[in-house]
C-alpha cells in the first residue's frame, strides 16, 4: 500500500507522460514522413463525397437546432430508464405504473412535437400544405 501521495499518484503521472510522449512522437513522425504535396483538390473540404456548394458561412434553419435539442432531451429521458430497470424487482407494481406514466408523458411530448411539425425537414412553409 502506498504511504505517500507521491507513491499514490506516480503511476497516474507516469501514464499521462507516456501518453503525451507517444502522441507527440506519432505526430512528429507523421509530419516528417508524410507527403507535403498541395493542390486544389486536396485543399477542398471533404463533405462525405459530395461536391461542396455555397459558402461555409450560410445560416442553418432553426429546425436543425430544434431537432438537436429534442434529441438531447429525449436521450436524457431515455437515460432515466436504466436506473428503473436496475431496481425494477424491488419496486414491484408501483415502479411499473410510475414508469408507465413517465413513458406515456414522454410519448405525449413526442407526438406533440411531431404534430407541430418540428420533425418535418422537407417542409419550409406549413401554410402551403393547408
C-alpha positions in Angstrom: 0.0 0.0 0.0 1.4 3.4 -0.9 2.4 5.5 2.1 2.5 9.0 0.5 0.8 11.0 -2.2 3.9 10.8 -4.4 3.7 7.0 -4.4 0.0 7.0 -4.8 -0.1 9.4 -7.9 3.2 8.5 -9.5 1.6 5.7 -11.8 -1.0 8.2 -13.0 1.6 10.8 -13.7 3.8 8.2 -15.5 0.9 7.1 -17.7 0.0 10.7 -18.6 3.6 11.5 -19.5 3.9 8.3 -21.6 0.6 9.1 -23.4 1.7 12.7 -24.2 5.1 11.5 -25.3 3.6 8.8 -27.6 1.1 11.3 -29.1 3.8 13.9 -29.7 6.1 11.2 -31.2 3.5 9.9 -33.6 2.6 13.4 -34.7 6.3 14.2 -35.3 6.9 11.0 -37.3 3.8 11.7 -39.3 4.9 15.2 -40.1 8.4 14.1 -41.1 7.5 11.1 -43.2 4.2 12.4 -44.7 4.0 13.8 -48.2 3.5 17.5 -48.5 2.0 17.8 -51.9 -0.6 20.6 -52.1 -3.1 21.0 -54.8 -6.5 22.5 -55.3 -8.4 19.2 -54.8 -6.6 18.4 -51.6 -7.3 21.8 -50.1 -11.1 21.5 -50.7 -13.2 20.5 -47.6 -14.3 16.9 -47.7 -18.1 16.6 -47.5 -18.6 12.8 -47.5 -18.0 12.5 -51.2 -20.5 15.3 -52.1 -19.1 18.3 -54.0 -19.3 21.3 -51.7 -21.6 24.1 -52.8 -22.1 27.6 -51.5 -20.4 29.4 -48.7 -19.4 27.8 -45.4 -20.9 30.7 -43.5 -24.5 30.3 -44.6 -27.1 30.2 -41.8 -28.8 26.9 -40.8 -32.5 26.6 -40.3 -33.8 26.9 -36.8 -35.3 23.4 -37.2 -31.8 22.0 -37.3 -31.1 23.3 -33.8 -34.6 22.4 -32.6 -34.1 18.7 -33.7 -30.7 18.7 -31.9 -32.2 20.0 -28.7 -35.1 17.5 -29.0 -32.6 14.7 -29.5 -30.7 15.6 -26.3 -34.0 15.9 -24.4 -35.3 12.5 -25.4 -31.8 11.0 -24.9 -31.7 12.3 -21.3 -35.2 10.9 -20.7 -34.1 7.5 -22.1 -31.3 7.5 -19.5 -33.9 7.6 -16.7 -35.0 4.1 -17.8 -31.7 2.5 -16.8 -31.9 3.1 -13.0 -35.5 2.0 -13.1 -34.5 -1.3 -14.8 -31.9 -1.9 -12.1 -34.3 -1.6 -9.2 -37.5 -2.9 -11.0 -37.9 -6.0 -8.9 -37.7 -4.1 -5.7 -40.3 -1.5 -6.8 -42.9 -4.1 -7.9 -46.1 -2.8 -9.5 -45.7 0.7 -8.0 -42.5 1.1 -10.1 -44.1 -0.3 -13.2 -47.0 2.1 -13.1 -44.7 5.0 -12.2 -42.6 4.3 -15.3 -45.6 3.7 -17.4 -46.8 7.2 -16.6 -43.3 8.6 -17.4 -43.2 6.8 -20.8 -46.7 8.0 -21.6 -45.7 11.6 -20.8 -42.6 11.3 -23.0 -44.6 9.8 -25.9 -47.2 12.5 -25.5 -44.4 15.1 -25.8 -43.0 13.3 -28.8 -46.4 13.1 -30.6 -47.0 16.8 -29.8 -43.7 17.9 -31.4 -44.4 15.6 -34.3 -47.9 17.1 -34.9 -46.5 20.6 -34.6 -44.1 19.8 -37.5 -40.8 20.2 -35.6 -39.5 16.9 -37.2 -40.6 17.8 -40.8 -37.3 18.5 -42.5 -38.6 18.8 -46.1 -41.3 21.4 -45.3 -40.3 25.1 -45.4 -43.8 26.6 -45.1 -46.6 24.9 -43.1 -49.3 27.1 -44.6 -48.6 25.7 -48.1 -49.9 22.3 -47.3 -53.2 23.5 -45.9 
